[in-house]
Amino acid sequence: MTSRVTLISPATNPALRQARFDDGSSLDDGGAARAGSAAGSLPAAGQVYVSPTVRCRETAAALGLDGSAGPELAGLDVGRWRGRTLDEVAADEPAELARWLSDPGAAPHGGESVRDLCERVSRWLDACGQVAGRTLAVVEPEIVRAVVVRVLGAPEAAFWRVDVPPLSATELSGRSGRWNLRLGRALGSSEDEAGH
């Protein structure tokens, strides 16, 4: 039994453009237009999931996807840092930010640690591996990072070393828990249109 999982990162919103921890803002005009132009370019899937954030729900809608809310695919809970820029946090809490970026088990913001996120996403991925066919999920970039770390067997400290472009597809295929990985293809490319 082969399972296929395609993770779609959301289109841009003001928070993403400003390096701000997600604040629940809608897609910006450019992001919405790019997502709309990629509608119809994704292969059919037996299961479709969407992270509960506004930008993921709006990206899914623009792509023409009707997916189930996936609470296990929620973005990283950054506690009191939500809505703040990285520069603001660095100025106000430099030691806490440094610890958070270097220790996957740390959650100085009062939210969720990177380790907890990776474990949560790993459980979801294991469940996907038990389902034949294709799963599509529109998810926050940190979900894609956690999946990449898990699939490659990389240390959780590698989480911050993975860049996830907006509106890109990360694809997995495998069986019995062994995944192959294809990273960061822009949506709407000729390969999407060919159904790969």
Secondary structure, DSSP 8 states (H G I E B T S, - for coil): --EEEEEE-----HHHHTTB---S----HHHHHHHHHTTT-S---SEEEE-SSHHHHHHHHHTT---EE-GGG-----GGGTT-BHHHHHHH-HHHHHHHHH-TT--TTSS--HHHHHHHHHHHHHHHTTS-EEEEEE--HHHHHHHHHHHHT--GGGGGG----TTEEEEEEEETTEEEEEEEEETTSHHHHTT-
